[in-house]
Structure formats: C-alpha cells, structure tokens
Amino acid sequence: MAEPLCVYVLIDHSASMNGAALESLRQGVQVLLSAFEGYRVRPLKVSLLTFESTPTLLTPLSDAQAEEFTTDVSLILATLETAGASNLGKALRRLAESLSEGTHNILYLFSDGNFTDNWQAALEALRPNLRRLYAVACGMAANRETLAVADQVLLVGNLTADALLTTLRTAK
C-alpha cells in the first residue's frame, strides 16, 4: 500500500479575517474538501488547525474521504468566528509538533496574510518537512506579497476542485 499523503490545513481566523475574508476562507476550504473527494492517487490524511492569538488543533490526521471528517470540518467552518491577533509563527510551531515524519506533508494556509508575530523563523524551521506549501489568499485585501513565501499563491475566487486536485497530484 502506498504511503499516505498528509495534508495540513491551517486556517487564519484572526480579527483581520472579519467579513468578506472569512466568507472567502469558508468557500475555499469547501472547495478543498471537494478536491479531497476526487483524490485517488494514494491514501489521503488531513489535519485541520486554526489560529488567531493561539493555535488550535481541531482534527488530528484523519481519512479525508470519511464522511465524519467532512461533516466535522463543515460544522467547524460554519461556527468559526474571528478574534485575536494573527500569530502564524505560533501556529507553525504547533504544526511542527504534529507533522508526520517519513511521509509527504503538504500545507494549505488560508489567510489574508496580515500576520502579527515573528512567523518567518517558524516557517524556515518547518520548510524542510514540507513537500509543498500553498497559500490561499482570502479576501480582496489579502496581502499577496507576504503570502508569496509559499510555493504557490492561490486566489479563492479562482479555486476549483480540479485546480486543487492538480496541487495534490503535483505533491505526490
């Protein structure tokens, strides 16, 4: 059996994500869930983390195609509220604690890119353990320049399940 592809979804729900940015994030994650349903290259495990002032691991690595995972994520998205500072550095350090070793790790970061802590060092430490990093720019005012540290910046308005399937297949 093929080694699983481990996908980590990091969701920014800080105060700057209020309004249209949060709605954009919700739409983008739903499109990503649709892409997971169509992925058949190898087993797919997904973990969901949210962050604002502090990061929260909402789902440990789970089967992405399990109905309960999709239901849980949909409920999380529906009840997600904005608050606090955008401490990406703390979130990346928390993510580093839960990354699978010896597997293919992909990170999708959903954010407006307005980070408030020293996140660059945390990203540099995490980078060797990631096969790919995709930043998904949420909202019209997203700071694409900051998000450009990713391997690819995706815009929620242009996301399709097929486009995200391509990102998963590229990471195999």
C-alpha positions in Angstrom: 0.0 0.0 0.0 1.3 3.5 -0.9 2.5 5.8 1.8 -0.3 8.3 2.7 -0.2 11.9 1.6 -0.5 14.1 4.7 -2.3 17.4 4.2 -2.4 20.1 6.9 -4.9 22.9 6.5 -4.0 26.0 8.5 -6.9 28.4 8.9 -6.5 32.0 10.0 -9.5 33.3 11.9 -7.9 36.4 13.4 -9.7 39.7 13.7 -8.4 40.8 10.3 -10.3 38.0 8.7 -13.6 39.5 9.6 -16.4 39.8 7.0 -15.6 39.0 3.3 -12.2 37.4 4.1 -13.9 34.9 6.4 -16.6 34.1 3.9 -13.9 33.7 1.2 -12.0 31.3 3.5 -15.1 29.2 4.1 -15.7 28.9 0.4 -12.1 28.0 -0.3 -12.0 25.2 2.3 -15.2 23.8 1.0 -13.6 23.6 -2.5 -10.6 21.9 -0.9 -12.9 19.3 0.7 -14.4 18.7 -2.8 -10.9 18.1 -4.2 -10.2 15.6 -1.4 -13.2 13.6 -2.5 -11.8 13.2 -6.0 -8.2 12.3 -5.0 -7.4 8.6 -5.6 -3.7 8.6 -6.1 -2.8 7.3 -2.6 -4.3 7.4 0.9 -5.0 10.9 2.0 -4.8 12.0 5.6 -5.8 15.5 6.6 -5.4 17.6 9.8 -7.1 20.9 10.4 -5.6 23.7 12.6 -7.0 27.1 13.2 -5.1 30.1 14.6 -5.5 33.6 15.9 -3.7 34.6 19.0 -3.3 30.9 19.8 -3.4 27.9 17.5 -5.9 25.1 18.0 -5.6 21.6 16.6 -9.2 20.8 15.6 -8.7 17.5 13.8 -5.7 15.1 14.0 -4.7 13.4 10.8 -7.9 11.7 9.6 -9.1 10.0 6.5 -10.0 12.9 4.2 -12.7 10.9 2.4 -14.5 9.8 5.6 -18.0 11.3 5.9 -17.5 12.2 9.5 -14.3 14.2 8.7 -16.2 16.3 6.0 -19.1 16.8 8.4 -16.8 17.9 11.2 -15.0 20.4 9.0 -18.2 21.8 7.6 -19.5 22.4 11.2 -16.2 24.0 12.2 -16.4 26.4 9.3 -20.0 27.3 9.9 -19.3 28.3 13.5 -15.8 29.9 13.1 -15.6 33.4 14.4 -12.9 36.0 14.1 -10.9 37.2 17.1 -7.4 38.0 18.3 -4.1 38.6 16.6 -2.8 36.6 13.6 0.0 34.7 15.2 1.2 32.5 12.3 4.5 31.8 14.0 2.8 30.1 17.0 0.6 28.2 14.6 3.6 26.9 12.6 5.4 25.9 15.7 2.3 24.0 16.8 2.0 22.4 13.4 5.7 21.3 13.6 4.8 19.3 16.7 2.2 17.3 14.8 3.8 16.7 11.4 4.1 13.2 10.3 7.7 12.0 9.8 8.6 10.0 6.8 5.5 11.0 4.8 4.7 13.5 2.2 3.5 16.6 4.0 1.6 19.4 2.2 0.4 22.6 3.9 -2.6 24.8 2.7 -2.6 28.1 4.5 -5.8 30.0 4.3 -5.2 33.6 5.3 -5.3 37.3 4.4 -1.5 37.4 5.0 -1.6 40.1 7.8 0.5 38.2 10.3 1.4 39.9 13.6 4.2 37.8 15.1 7.7 36.6 14.0 6.5 33.9 11.7 9.4 33.8 9.3 11.7 31.8 11.6 9.0 29.3 12.3 8.3 28.8 8.6 12.1 28.4 7.9 12.3 25.7 10.6 9.2 23.9 9.2 10.1 24.1 5.5 12.4 21.1 5.3 9.4 18.9 6.5 7.0 20.2 3.8 6.8 18.8 0.3 4.7 21.8 -0.8 3.2 25.0 0.8 0.2 26.5 -0.8 -1.1 29.9 0.4 -4.7 30.6 -0.3 -5.4 34.4 -0.3 -8.7 35.1 1.4 -10.5 38.4 0.7 -9.9 41.2 -1.8 -7.4 42.9 0.6 -5.2 39.8 1.1 -1.5 40.7 1.3 -0.3 38.6 -1.6 3.3 39.8 -1.2 3.5 38.3 2.3 1.8 35.1 1.1 4.3 34.8 -1.8 6.6 32.9 0.6 4.5 29.9 -0.4 5.4 27.6 -3.4 2.2 28.9 -5.0 -0.4 31.5 -4.0 -3.9 30.6 -4.9 -6.9 33.0 -5.0 -10.2 31.8 -3.6 -12.0 33.4 -6.5 -10.1 31.2 -8.9 -10.3 27.9 -7.0 -11.9 24.9 -8.4 -11.8 21.3 -7.2 -9.9 20.4 -10.3 -7.2 23.0 -9.7 -6.8 21.8 -6.2 -6.6 18.2 -7.3 -3.7 19.2 -9.5 -1.9 20.7 -6.5 -2.4 17.3 -4.7 -1.2 15.3 -7.6 1.9 17.6 -8.1 2.9 16.8 -4.5 3.0 13.0 -4.9 
